[in-house]
Amino acid sequence: MSVDLNGIGPGQVNTTRTPADKAANSANSASPAADQAKAQGPAARGENVSLSSQAKNMKHLEEKLGDYPEMDDDRIAQIRSALDNGTYKIDAEKLAQKMLEMDESIFG
């Protein structure tokens, strides 16, 4: 899920305020329009949320991936059978190369 944080101002971020800040803030917000806007929910003030095209693409990919099984049961059965009868071969060269690639992807 993607969240666009552009346009967030200091009044929209949760920050810790001291009691003195709260008292000064309540003294400054005496306008009835501001109090009415605070009383209304976000939908009543006309606020909306829109997803970026990247977020929409991610959702579409997630739905497509949901159609595939999490595990390949046939491949698991083949490997189990090979392990049981002792025919499973490990390519040490390929294993070492994959370990080096993974190390590089993690640590750069």
C-alpha atoms as one frame of an Amber mdcrd trajectory, in Angstrom:
protein
   0.000   0.000   0.000   1.319   3.423  -0.890   0.701   6.624   1.055   1.347
  10.029  -0.489   2.591  12.351   2.246   3.022  15.443   0.070   1.294  18.506
   1.402   1.253  17.535   5.070   1.630  20.608   7.207   2.739  20.952  10.816
  -0.879  21.064  11.992  -1.550  17.654  10.452   1.268  15.748  12.158   0.810
  14.164  15.577   3.265  15.881  17.893   3.578  15.988  21.633   2.375  19.298
  23.007   2.851  20.760  26.431  -0.115  22.007  28.497   1.030  25.579  27.796
   0.878  24.930  24.041  -2.614  23.483  24.384  -3.827  26.493  26.384  -2.377
  28.965  23.860  -3.880  26.992  21.001  -7.353  26.891  22.551  -7.261  30.662
  23.148  -6.401  31.249  19.466  -9.138  28.989  18.056 -12.155  31.030  19.119
 -13.657  31.170  15.608 -16.987  29.332  15.321 -16.157  28.116  11.780 -13.026
  26.368  13.043 -14.979  24.742  15.882 -17.649  23.571  13.422 -15.007  22.106
  11.080 -13.459  20.240  14.006 -16.847  18.863  15.015 -17.545  17.554  11.526
 -15.913  14.362  10.339 -13.352  14.285   7.496 -15.988  13.247   4.933 -18.229
  16.188   5.855 -15.406  18.649   5.142 -14.906  17.229   1.643 -11.580  15.506
   2.293 -10.804  12.523   0.100  -8.103   9.988  -0.556  -6.856   8.938  -3.965
  -4.484   6.099  -4.744  -1.475   6.597  -6.963  -1.140   4.543 -10.118   1.656
   2.614  -8.417  -0.666   1.676  -5.546  -3.338   0.589  -8.021  -0.784  -1.564
  -9.865   0.330  -3.129  -6.575  -3.276  -3.998  -5.725  -3.758  -5.552  -9.164
  -0.584  -7.647  -8.762  -1.683  -8.741  -5.302  -4.987  -9.960  -6.724  -3.212
 -11.864  -9.529  -0.813 -13.499  -7.062  -3.773 -14.635  -4.979  -4.708 -16.977
  -7.836  -1.458 -18.943  -7.479  -0.869 -21.502  -4.727   1.579 -20.532  -1.990
   3.560 -23.740  -2.474   4.224 -26.011  -5.435   3.000 -29.298  -3.973   4.317
 -31.347  -6.911   7.840 -29.921  -6.536   7.760 -30.539  -2.787   6.757 -34.163
  -3.389   9.609 -34.595  -5.903  12.187 -33.226  -3.475  10.866 -35.340  -0.587
  11.009 -38.451  -2.750  14.570 -37.684  -3.862  15.644 -37.088  -0.255  14.015
 -40.320   0.886  15.671 -42.506  -1.741  19.041 -40.682  -1.627  19.016 -39.332
  -5.183  18.783 -35.630  -4.308  21.947 -33.938  -5.584  23.237 -30.622  -4.307
  25.224 -28.499  -6.742  27.787 -26.923  -4.392  28.932 -24.460  -7.069  25.368
 -23.196  -7.672  24.651 -23.048  -3.931  27.800 -20.997  -3.270  26.951 -18.604
  -6.114  23.415 -18.078  -4.772  24.802 -17.423  -1.278  27.198 -14.801  -2.677
  24.373 -13.152  -4.649  22.180 -13.021  -1.567  25.031 -11.579   0.514  25.617
  -8.894  -2.105  21.919  -8.014  -2.287  21.758  -7.617   1.482  25.054  -5.901
   2.214  25.775  -4.283  -1.157
